Amino acid sequence: MLPAEVLERAREEMLDWRGTGMSVMEMSHRGKEFVSIAEKAEADLRELMAIPDNYKVLFLQGGASGQFSAIPLNLAKDDGVTVDYMNTGHWSKKAIAEARRFARVNVIADTEGSHFTTLPGEGDIRVDPQAAYCHYTPNETIAGVEFPYVPETGDVPLVADMSSTILSRPVDVSRYGIIYAGAQKNIGPAGVTVVIVRDDLIGDARPGTPKLMDYKTMADADSMANTPPTYAWYMAGLVFEWLKERGGLEAMGERNERKAGKLYAAIDESDFYTNPVDGACRSWMNVPFILADDGLNDTFLAEAREAGLVTLKGHRSVGGMRASIYNAMPEEGVDALVDFMADFERRHG
Ligand SMILES: Cc1ncc(COP(=O)(O)O)c(C=O)c1O
């Protein structure tokens, strides 16, 4: 979902952005109008996340998956370099597979044995001090597990794929070397990828790194070494304004915790629905749940759709259902789902 207010604002500005007679889609990325949009979006994101001055904010293309390649290309200078990864779900696994093409990967934590329903304990993470970086996925979108802590990695730069949790609560950016996220969950429409990277990690890419994947090229060109995804960048800016108007990440975090809490409570109180994830690391954004009778899945989805509740089918690797309750999902949306689930259980349980 995108916030309704953001979509309405985009509709109002669609044909004529602030008296320019142009749609944002029609603007040159080098023109002063778009440059002002781009700069405002970056300034608002910096304010929302309290990003320190020694970090660059890049608005790139290629999705989070593009960063699976860009991270080792920029941070692992040659094939001999060792990098640490935590394997905690579908997306970490993909990041690891890609990193293996460029560097020697040590998997320092692996929860596949629990079908990705647990996470390593805070004290169990042992990072190799020689590793070029340590990569993890704070929120695994498919299994619905979320780290309740930031791993301690000493001097080894911590790299986080925050695609499905960025902006959902405050984070201390200074704990990270790199934070990256595809936009399409909490930032805006697909097409733009936000990379927040500490200055000292820029400028030492492997020889042969494609120019547009080199953070230095993009940082030096203010993310405009080629034509950026202008409309998605603009929409991201509208979302950042929306977040600021609603009290920023502190307020968003409280709201997200409350939303998730209601849904988990409803699941836990029922004998009909179950959530397989360890209570200590349940996601605030993605809530998988399984029906007592698998044979009712199609009926559940059909009736939910009738009730206006859509996109609930779980990933095939987990089965059952998955509610994605990102920032833009209003609390009433969660209430409606909880009511529907209780009613469905009464009729079919
Ligand atoms: C945690 C996480 N990482 C990476 C990706 C892949 O993102 P993209 O499609 O932008 O490459 C996703 C997509 O859902 C995701 O949830």
The ligand as an ORCA input file, in Angstrom:
! r2SCAN-3c Opt
* xyz 0 1
  C      14.111     -8.163      2.394
  C      14.096     -8.090      0.892
  N      15.262     -8.023      0.233
  C      15.304     -7.960     -1.112
  C      14.155     -7.981     -1.864
  C      14.267     -7.902     -3.363
  O      13.965     -6.601     -3.736
  P      13.941     -6.110     -5.240
  O      12.784     -6.765     -5.884
  O      13.809     -4.612     -5.099
  O      15.225     -6.494     -5.870
  C      12.931     -8.035     -1.223
  C      11.685     -8.046     -2.022
  O      10.610     -8.325     -1.547
  C      12.891     -8.094      0.187
  O      11.728     -8.173      0.833
*
